[in-house]
Amino acid sequence: MSDGSLSFAQQVRAGHRLLGSFAFLPSPGAVEILGRAGLDFVIIDQEHSPKSWETAENMVRAAQLCGMAALVRVARIEEKEILHALEIGAAGIMVPFVESADDVRRAVSALRYAPDGKRGTCTQTRAAGYGGNRARFMAFARECNQELLLIGLIESRKGLENIGEIVGVENGLDVVFIGRSDLATDLGRAGQTADPLVETATETIIAASAGAGVRLGIAQYSPAECETWAQRGCTFFAFPSESGLLFDAVSALRRDVDARWGKPPPLTT
């Protein structure tokens, strides 16, 4: 569980081990369950399973209700896309397919208010307290610049090749998240995340990030994997989806009950 004496951003940057999940279903209730179950953060996905911004906003609310940090994975590195996620109250942004230092700088510019970036200013949004922070907006903007997280997915050959310049951007990424599935595909090893070529690429990303003092994140499929990746330097762990967690739990329940009843396991498709 997270350390309540530090903000979520401070915990991430300090290298605390944090556990979360991506959220693919358009369900605030599912997010609330993740929070009540004790996860530290949720990443609301707008890339592979886009939702209306109204639904995403309610998912952020559900996370905050449980004291869980709500991040948003945007569909692309684009100013308005990032702005929408921030204005609904996200604690940070995950951007896909980071492939250059310029990608990082563009994301930073969209994430932060001037003078650190070019985030659009509106005092009436949910993030700004619906106008409640208007009188202290300068202080609010400084707090946002300090506390909002930027997480970059490295998931392509080009991102791998440019990892040194990507993690070298000053005040850039807080977390490098290794996207093994897409990386394996781009390296010609689709579905083979344990292939030696993919393993070597992963080690390259780990070494470059650690050398630059950037925290490492990764998706994992089991508690055992969490420990394996922790030993390799990762501190930010996310299950691939809440739907996957539900599927695995129900599948295990079905197998357990059928074993007690002496029934053969159901056919899978």
Secondary structure, 3 states (H helix, E strand, C coil): CCCCCCCHHHHHHHCCCEEEEEECCCCHHHHHHHHHCCCCEEEEECCCCCCCHHHHHHHHHHHHHCCCEEEEECCCCCHHHHHHHHHCCCCEEEECCCCCHHHHHHHHHHHCCCCCCCCCCCCCCCCCHHHCCHHHHHHHHHHHHHHCEEEEEECCHHHHHCHHHHHCCCCCCCEEEECHHHHHHHCCCCCCCCCHHHHHHHHHHHHHHHHHCCEEEEECCCHHHHHHHHHCCCCEEEECCHHHHHHHHHHHHHHHHHHHHCCCCCCCC
